[in-house]
Amino acid sequence: MATEKKIPYKIYLEESEMPQNWYNMRADMKNKPAPMLNPGTHEPMTAEELSGVFCADLVAQELDNDTAFVPIPEEIRSFYKMYRPSPLVRAYCLEEKLQTPAKIYYKFEGNNTSGSHKLNSAIAQAYYAKKQGLKGVTTETGAGQWGTALSMACAYLGLDCKVYMVKVSYEQKPFRREVMRTYGASVTPSPSMETEIGRKILEAHPGTGGSLGCAISEAVEKAVTSEGYRYVLGSVLNQVLLHQSVIGLEAKAAADKYGIKFDTIIGCAGGGSNLGGLIAPFMGQKLRGEADYEIIAVEPASCPSFTRGKFAYDFCDTGMVCPLAKMYTLGSDFIPAPNHAGGLRYHGMSPVLSQLYDDGLMSAVSVKQTDVFQAAEAFARCEGILPAPESSHAIRVAIDEALKCKETGEEKTILFGLTGTGYFDMVAYEKFHDGLMEDYIPTDEELAIGLSKLPQV
Amino acid sequence: MATEKKIPYKIYLEESEMPQNWYNMRADMKNKPAPMLNPGTHEPMTAEELSGVFCADLVAQELDNDTAFVPIPEEIRSFYKMYRPSPLVRAYCLEEKLQTPAKIYYKFEGNNTSGSHKLNSAIAQAYYAKKQGLKGVTTETGAGQWGTALSMACAYLGLDCKVYMVKVSYEQKPFRREVMRTYGASVTPSPSMETEIGRKILEAHPGTGGSLGCAISEAVEKAVTSEGYRYVLGSVLNQVLLHQSVIGLEAKAAADKYGIKFDTIIGCAGGGSNLGGLIAPFMGQKLRGEADYEIIAVEPASCPSFTRGKFAYDFCDTGMVCPLAKMYTLGSDFIPAPNHAGGLRYHGMSPVLSQLYDDGLMSAVSVKQTDVFQAAEAFARCEGILPAPESSHAIRVAIDEALKCKETGEEKTILFGLTGTGYFDMVAYEKFHDGLMEDYIPTDEELAIGLSKLPQV
């Protein structure tokens, strides 16, 4: 069949064609991402400083700006084979519905129980923790996708997994919590009485529903004060983009196999884990001058770090205990208005992607929530898959780009990342169906508050 | 690659290897399933009688005991390509955990938004309705998997879809309801004021939570009293087993491609749609004397139609408006105690499977709910996938069979059907985690009540 090169609806690579290495975009970047700084001294964080919080191998990956191809350990490749390769799908039905001359492909990462691409980095981080002989890891989770992925990876490897889940999500998303418990994780509503910072916050704000920033602080405190534990994070970090490059590498291998050339690549962007992974090998070609692609980051209008933030050093967490990173940010105490894409509510953006964006190698657009859900529903009805709200940001812009082609007659080939499924987001879909969904766009004055508090570096 | 015959973790057929025909076990059965009878006259239902309720092409399939291979229309094959082939997966990790010499495979049908195999028949039934020029279809749904699948199929074909959802599920499973609404279906809590039978029931039992039997009666009434509508059903019927044969045909093609020979085939059984589909081509070989397989139906101890029911004519619905079918049954007014596998709570069993079971061509076991969830959790932790409670009945027995092999040293090759995912069943998982799940096993006296009311034919 392969010799005929007939393009199937869904392209699955053979196991033997799956990537053997992750690809590190930093190796090909002329302007490297700025180093993380110690929040006290404003000096670059050393490997030694970082290794109190993160596993040793992951610290090395975090700081490695030079190695282009990092071998994926055999054990991780075995785990990948349980749910990968993910399919590269031609959206024939969507194209027909839009009556567009554009060809639309999506790389679908939702066919695993965590429901998203998060598992690609969760298994890697859990593997290195296990390799280091640790007992377990700690992390925070908001909507719950990252926590679920990490629970699955830890269950597989027999590692303990402590998840601090933002209290309001813990109470409102009991199903996500139960999935994590099914995988043996302990899930604590944050803020909790288990940590000093939790107790301090509860004293100051009794009855608070918590925040991601607080949960990060608790998870970090728990890791550094527990023998045999380290902290892990599901986005933003360089190491996470490295692991997620498996998405783009598979997409490129599948496209190359059938002679498909993409013109435009679109991904949603919260902390950047999906977008950074999807674009990795394509951006690599672009950085090396081998090919050109239009690369578009899509963010919610309610949390527009690329399109309305500043490129500056800022704290990665609200509690200001984590290192400073140079990134597009809205300020570490920016609280986005409630929107239903929990994975896109982070105040900052991956330092790697921030540098690439600042260097003009990619563009960004922000989209309104109701427009996103309209695209999500249209997509679900013709392509079958019920998309996550996060992923639907990319669907929105893919549809918009395809409609532009309809006007101009261009036959662009578009790739977008379909990061996950929306089974746990039906409350948001319900609001949309009932006409109760609102669009939140912060005013310039509101954004100015967070931006005025950036640390002086 | 194919020439090397290295067996991958997950076997995906090429599109060109996907089945072109469904397989109809009845053609090879010496003892055909008994015909459905008119509930008034006790005469076999004619095509004409049936075509007031069902689409014409589906009536023909329902009554056709002779044609072995039925071509799958091109349009349905196109739709299948959107979410099929489903993978045949080797459960390496589960085998290792059990330390069994058995080889365990599962055919995973959960990688589509309806979350189960139900879509295989939903698209077929919607296709024939569309082909007949109908406006839409009506159906009932309990837990919601069938309703979701039908909504997806109707959205794709532009058909109207009216779902009567058991009121208690409508209220307790708002997420399922919203998925159906996302696909444009109208979802009505049953009993409703929309139908005569609904109004009658509401008058007699104000505030009732409804039942599947009542929802069936409302859906049938709506279909026969609405211009351009027919009724569709997701299990039990001969036509449904025909459509679901795609599961077994793919499994067999994938196994044949890599030289895998199954000894034991295991599936959960409610109305029989999954089991009948999974075993179809293997049972065909057995019926033709070409090969032998041990085939095991697994049912919940709380609703044991095969293991404790009678093989007799009975009503398919509680309202006694549907035809009589000869099947293993617990009596049409048997109400199973609450168990969390909504898809396995039907009082009867597919007439085809009932005949095969009665002829000694397959065996059946019943399992307790807590044992099922223990197996589900063990499976999730090592294989990644969060299984539906229904599917977990098959997991339980696959594990038990593999553990027997560990004792005897036999190297059996086991195939089981993993029909779907458990994302919408976390309330049940939560009860299990919290030690609040109970096992219900009806007493002989309780069963005798339903069995004493079988119609005299």
Interface residues (C-beta under 8 A of the other chain):
Chain A: M1 P8 Y9 K10 Y12 E14 E15 S16 K81 M82 Y83 C93 N111 N112 T113 G115 M152 A155 Y156 P174 F175 E178 V179 R181 T182 Y183 G184 E377 A380 R381 C382 E383 G384 I385 L386 T421 Y423 F424 M426 V427 Y429 E430 H433
Chain B: M1 K6 P8 Y9 K10 Y12 E14 E15 S16 K81 M82 Y83 C93 N111 N112 T113 G115 M152 A155 Y156 P174 F175 E178 V179 R181 T182 Y183 G184 E377 A380 R381 C382 E383 G384 I385 L386 T421 Y423 F424 M426 V427 Y429 E430 H433
